Amino acid sequence: MPEPAETPGTRKVVTPTRVVVGLCLLAPFVAMLWVSSYARIEPTFIGIPFFYWYQMAWVFISTALTMTAYKLVQREQRARKAGAAQ
């Protein structure tokens, strides 16, 4: 069945940018909910067991991923507004 042609007033709901944003926001949840992957003591980092420093590293990784997702959404919204104004 052919897909309907996109009319000037419609827009795609799922875009490649939104897929990347979703992955950026999903990654920390998967990493933290898969406890068996990091429930161990070794390797230690400056005397801190892996279990703890792995979780603390994800605080910074999650911040970077959330910031990236936010910037991507902002860029996509600006592009849509610019496209709608033309």
Buried (B, 14 or more C-beta within 10 A) or exposed (E): EEEEEEEEEEEEEEEEBBEEBEEBBEBBEEBBEEEEEBEEEEEEEEEEBBBEBBEEEBEEEBEEBBEBBEEBEEEBEEEEEEEEEE
